[in-house]
Amino acid sequence: MYFLIDLTKRKIMKKLIILLLFVSQLVYGQGVSRQYVGLSIGPSIPLSDFSKSLLNDSTSGFAKTGLALSFNYAYRLSHNFGIQLLINYSSNAINNSKYKNQLETAHPNYGVSIESTKNWSSGGIFLGPYLRFPITRALSLDVRALGGYFGSYSPNVTIRTTNLNDLNDKGEYYIVSSRASNFGYLLGGGFKYRLGSYYILLNGDYINSTLKFKDASGWDWDGEPYSTTFNQKINYFTVTGGVGYIL
């Protein structure tokens, strides 16, 4: 009889231990942080057509390395998979010296000065999946592929010319900023290092979109007003560092 009672107690204790282990795992799993928000800043490096500086090539963007800002929200659906919402902004100035050289090469009898009063101002809202690869307890790598809305404002440029053979022959011409939007995508990744309730972030992202600017206006070399449409591929690579807060 005592043997049966002792055996029953052992079975009950065993079940209680299993139940406690299950509950502790459940509580621990619910306590794991699945969300964070991050803000980072760094250089925006224009690529291919966006950085090209050829006057006779209409795809040239004459863009210089500029400043990028990035805000992202991440939610982990499972241990190593989740979704991210990312808002990106990039400001890239016109390369005035290269633009000046191209104009003076095309019009050798004129001295040219360039003033750009508005940069390429681009940005987007992207959403998509990401994969998390733990490296250590504190360090992990996120890889993401996002898509969404992307838009940009083209630069404002003032061109002033002086005829080298007649210094009284001066001109002033304008390129007026216009706006365009389209689908864009972002491919990238970043390292996260956890410090308490915060992450130290280091990200690298490639952003790409081809935009059609309509009703782009200005005054051409002959002093005639014009309105035109042009396509511009805007692609750049950003390297940003910042801080994330674990929710």
C-alpha positions as CSV (number, residue, x, y, z in Angstrom):
1,M,0.0,0.0,0.0
2,Y,2.8,2.5,1.0
3,F,4.6,1.5,-2.2
4,L,1.5,2.4,-4.3
5,I,1.1,5.7,-2.5
6,D,4.8,6.5,-3.0
7,L,4.6,5.6,-6.6
8,T,1.5,7.8,-7.1
9,K,3.3,10.7,-5.4
10,R,6.3,10.3,-7.7
11,K,4.0,10.3,-10.7
12,I,2.2,13.4,-9.5
13,M,5.6,15.1,-8.7
14,K,6.8,14.2,-12.2
15,K,3.7,15.7,-13.8
16,L,4.1,18.8,-11.7
17,I,7.7,19.2,-12.8
18,I,6.8,18.8,-16.4
19,L,3.9,21.3,-16.0
20,L,6.2,23.8,-14.3
21,L,8.8,23.5,-17.1
22,F,6.1,24.0,-19.7
23,V,4.8,27.1,-18.0
24,S,8.3,28.5,-17.5
25,Q,9.1,28.0,-21.2
26,L,5.7,29.7,-22.1
27,V,6.4,32.7,-19.8
28,Y,9.9,33.0,-21.1
29,G,8.7,32.8,-24.7
30,Q,6.2,35.6,-24.1
31,G,8.8,37.7,-22.5
32,V,11.2,37.6,-25.5
33,S,11.3,41.0,-27.2
34,R,9.9,40.7,-30.7
35,Q,9.8,44.4,-31.7
36,Y,12.1,47.3,-32.0
37,V,12.3,50.7,-33.7
38,G,15.5,52.2,-35.0
39,L,16.9,55.5,-36.3
40,S,20.2,55.7,-38.3
41,I,22.1,58.2,-40.3
42,G,25.0,58.0,-42.8
43,P,26.2,58.7,-46.3
44,S,24.1,58.1,-49.4
45,I,26.4,57.0,-52.3
46,P,24.8,57.5,-55.8
47,L,25.4,54.7,-58.4
48,S,25.4,54.1,-62.1
49,D,23.1,56.6,-64.0
50,F,22.4,58.6,-60.9
51,S,26.0,59.5,-60.4
52,K,26.9,59.7,-64.2
53,S,28.2,63.2,-65.3
54,L,27.8,63.3,-69.1
55,L,25.9,66.2,-70.6
56,N,25.1,64.4,-73.8
57,D,23.6,61.4,-71.9
58,S,20.1,62.2,-70.7
59,T,20.3,59.5,-68.1
60,S,23.0,61.4,-66.2
61,G,22.0,62.5,-62.7
62,F,25.2,64.4,-61.8
63,A,24.5,63.4,-58.2
64,K,27.1,63.5,-55.4
65,T,27.5,61.5,-52.3
66,G,25.0,62.9,-49.8
67,L,23.2,62.3,-46.5
68,A,20.8,59.4,-45.7
69,L,18.3,59.0,-42.9
70,S,16.5,55.8,-42.1
71,F,13.8,54.9,-39.7
72,N,12.7,51.3,-39.3
73,Y,10.2,49.2,-37.3
74,A,10.7,45.4,-37.1
75,Y,8.5,42.7,-35.7
76,R,9.8,39.2,-35.4
77,L,7.1,36.6,-36.2
78,S,9.3,33.6,-35.3
79,H,12.7,33.0,-33.9
80,N,14.5,34.0,-37.2
81,F,11.9,35.5,-39.4
82,G,9.9,38.8,-39.3
83,I,8.6,41.8,-41.2
84,Q,10.1,45.3,-41.4
85,L,8.7,48.7,-42.2
86,L,11.4,51.2,-43.3
87,I,11.3,54.9,-44.2
88,N,14.3,56.1,-46.1
89,Y,15.3,59.7,-47.1
90,S,18.3,60.7,-49.1
91,S,19.6,64.2,-50.1
92,N,22.2,64.3,-53.0
93,A,23.6,67.6,-54.3
94,I,24.4,68.2,-57.9
95,N,28.1,67.9,-58.8
96,N,28.4,71.6,-59.9
97,S,32.0,71.4,-61.0
98,K,31.4,68.4,-63.3
99,Y,28.3,70.1,-64.7
100,K,30.2,73.3,-65.3
101,N,33.0,71.4,-67.1
102,Q,30.6,69.6,-69.3
103,L,28.8,72.9,-70.3
104,E,32.1,74.7,-71.0
105,T,33.3,71.7,-73.1
106,A,30.1,71.9,-75.1
107,H,30.2,75.7,-75.4
108,P,34.0,76.6,-75.4
109,N,33.4,80.3,-76.0
110,Y,31.6,80.7,-72.7
111,G,32.6,80.8,-69.1
112,V,30.0,79.1,-66.9
113,S,29.0,79.2,-63.2
114,I,26.6,76.8,-61.6
115,E,24.4,77.3,-58.6
116,S,22.1,74.6,-57.3
117,T,19.6,75.7,-54.8
118,K,17.9,72.4,-54.3
119,N,19.3,68.9,-54.1
120,W,18.0,65.6,-55.4
121,S,15.6,64.8,-52.5
122,S,14.5,61.2,-52.5
123,G,12.7,58.8,-50.2
124,G,10.4,55.9,-49.8
125,I,8.2,53.8,-47.5
126,F,9.1,50.1,-47.8
127,L,7.6,46.9,-46.3
128,G,8.7,43.3,-46.5
129,P,10.3,40.3,-44.8
130,Y,13.6,39.9,-43.1
131,L,15.7,37.0,-41.8
132,R,17.6,37.1,-38.6
133,F,20.9,35.3,-38.2
134,P,22.1,35.2,-34.5
135,I,25.9,35.4,-34.2
136,T,26.3,35.6,-30.5
137,R,23.8,36.2,-27.6
138,A,24.1,40.0,-28.2
139,L,25.0,40.2,-31.9
140,S,22.8,39.3,-34.9
141,L,22.6,40.0,-38.6
142,D,19.3,41.0,-40.3
143,V,18.9,40.5,-44.1
144,R,15.9,42.2,-45.7
145,A,14.1,42.6,-49.1
146,L,11.5,45.4,-49.1
147,G,9.3,47.1,-51.7
148,G,7.0,50.0,-51.7
149,Y,6.4,53.7,-52.6
150,F,9.4,55.8,-53.7
151,G,9.4,59.5,-54.8
152,S,11.9,62.2,-55.6
153,Y,12.3,65.9,-56.3
154,S,14.8,66.9,-59.0
155,P,17.3,69.8,-58.3
156,N,16.8,73.5,-58.9
157,V,19.8,74.8,-60.9
158,T,20.8,78.3,-62.1
159,I,23.3,78.5,-64.9
160,R,25.1,81.8,-65.6
161,T,27.2,82.3,-68.7
162,T,29.6,84.9,-70.0
163,N,30.8,85.2,-73.6
164,L,34.6,85.1,-73.4
165,N,34.8,87.2,-76.6
166,D,32.2,89.7,-75.4
167,L,32.1,90.2,-71.7
168,N,28.8,92.2,-72.0
169,D,27.2,89.1,-73.4
170,K,25.8,87.4,-70.3
171,G,23.1,84.9,-69.8
172,E,21.1,83.3,-67.0
173,Y,19.2,80.0,-67.4
174,Y,17.2,77.9,-65.0
175,I,16.3,74.3,-64.4
176,V,13.2,74.1,-62.2
177,S,12.6,71.3,-59.7
178,S,9.9,68.7,-60.5
179,R,8.5,65.7,-58.7
180,A,8.0,62.0,-59.6
181,S,7.1,58.8,-57.9
182,N,7.0,55.1,-58.6
183,F,7.5,51.7,-57.1
184,G,10.9,51.2,-55.6
185,Y,12.7,48.4,-53.8
186,L,15.4,48.1,-51.1
187,L,17.8,45.2,-50.5
188,G,20.1,45.2,-47.6
189,G,21.1,44.1,-44.2
190,G,22.4,45.2,-40.9
191,F,24.1,44.2,-37.7
192,K,22.4,44.6,-34.3
193,Y,24.3,44.6,-31.0
194,R,22.1,44.5,-27.9
195,L,22.9,46.7,-24.9
196,G,20.1,46.3,-22.3
197,S,16.9,47.8,-23.9
198,Y,18.8,49.2,-26.9
199,Y,20.5,48.0,-30.1
200,I,23.5,49.5,-31.7
201,L,22.8,49.4,-35.4
202,L,25.0,49.3,-38.5
203,N,23.1,49.0,-41.8
204,G,23.9,48.8,-45.5
205,D,21.1,49.2,-48.0
206,Y,20.7,49.4,-51.8
207,I,17.7,51.5,-53.0
208,N,16.5,51.5,-56.6
209,S,13.6,53.1,-58.6
210,T,13.1,54.5,-62.1
211,L,11.1,57.7,-62.2
212,K,9.4,59.6,-64.9
213,F,9.5,63.4,-64.3
214,K,6.6,65.1,-66.1
215,D,6.3,68.9,-66.9
216,A,10.0,69.6,-66.0
217,S,10.5,73.2,-66.9
218,G,13.2,75.8,-67.3
219,W,14.9,78.2,-69.7
220,D,17.3,76.7,-72.2
221,W,20.6,78.0,-73.6
222,D,18.8,80.1,-76.2
223,G,16.7,81.8,-73.5
224,E,13.6,80.0,-74.5
225,P,11.2,78.5,-71.9
226,Y,10.6,74.8,-72.2
227,S,8.6,72.0,-70.6
228,T,9.7,68.4,-71.0
229,T,9.5,64.9,-69.6
230,F,12.5,62.8,-68.7
231,N,13.2,59.5,-67.0
232,Q,15.8,59.1,-64.3
233,K,17.0,56.0,-62.7
234,I,17.7,56.8,-59.0
235,N,19.8,54.2,-57.2
236,Y,22.1,54.6,-54.3
237,F,23.8,52.7,-51.5
238,T,23.5,53.9,-47.9
239,V,25.7,53.0,-45.0
240,T,24.0,54.1,-41.8
241,G,24.7,53.8,-38.1
242,G,22.3,54.5,-35.2
243,V,20.3,53.3,-32.3
244,G,17.3,51.0,-31.9
245,Y,14.9,50.7,-28.9
246,I,13.5,47.4,-28.0
247,L,9.7,47.5,-27.4
